[in-house]
């Protein structure tokens, strides 16, 4: 299954709930960019960083596989995302350190956003 088909089939638990002005961290350069305003790569289906232009086309086969695993394990699974603390070692070893760090920051950000929406009103 190609990247575009994979990500369209495996929707993020926050799909459709990400604010238009919400920033995310680029997995490659670490810059903040507004993901809902970012262009979508026609080849891989991933949002392209508006700062460095990166998408999953820039990743090696191993990194793309690790990113798919992260997406399936955390982004598509609310329980796992809410319990997330750090990436498993087997995944970290597949990623360059900057990507592992930026993925972790994004997962913690999404976790906080879910917790924000689940907070009881006082």
KABEL-V823117 format. One record per backbone hydrogen bond with DSSP energy under -0.5 kcal/mol. NH is the residue of the N-H (numbers start at 1). CO is the residue of the C=O. E is the energy in kcal/mol with one decimal. If there is no record, write none. Layout:
NH_CO_E ; NH_CO_E
This chain:
4_43_-0.5 ; 6_2_-2.5 ; 7_3_-2.7 ; 8_4_-1.8 ; 9_5_-1.8 ; 10_6_-2.4 ; 11_9_-0.9 ; 13_75_-3.5 ; 15_12_-2.1 ; 17_14_-2.8 ; 19_17_-0.6 ; 22_19_-1.4 ; 24_33_-2.9 ; 26_31_-2.8 ; 30_26_-1.1 ; 33_24_-2.5 ; 35_22_-0.9 ; 35_33_-1.0 ; 37_34_-1.0 ; 38_34_-0.7 ; 38_35_-0.7 ; 41_39_-0.5 ; 41_46_-2.6 ; 45_41_-1.8 ; 48_39_-3.2 ; 49_54_-2.1 ; 53_49_-1.4 ; 58_55_-1.7 ; 59_56_-1.5 ; 64_60_-2.6 ; 65_61_-2.2 ; 66_62_-2.3 ; 67_63_-2.6 ; 68_64_-2.2 ; 69_65_-2.2 ; 70_66_-2.5 ; 71_67_-2.6 ; 72_68_-2.6 ; 73_69_-2.9 ; 74_70_-2.9 ; 75_70_-1.1 ; 76_71_-1.9 ; 77_74_-1.1 ; 81_77_-2.6 ; 82_78_-2.7 ; 83_79_-1.4 ; 84_80_-0.6 ; 84_81_-0.9 ; 91_88_-1.1 ; 92_88_-2.3 ; 93_89_-2.6 ; 94_91_-1.4 ; 95_91_-0.6 ; 95_92_-1.3 ; 100_96_-2.4 ; 101_97_-2.3 ; 102_98_-2.3 ; 103_99_-2.7 ; 104_100_-2.1 ; 105_101_-2.1 ; 106_102_-2.1 ; 107_103_-2.7 ; 108_104_-2.4 ; 109_105_-2.0 ; 110_106_-2.7 ; 111_107_-2.4 ; 112_108_-2.2 ; 113_109_-2.2 ; 114_110_-2.3 ; 115_111_-2.4 ; 116_112_-2.3 ; 117_113_-1.8 ; 118_114_-1.3 ; 119_115_-0.7 ; 119_116_-0.7
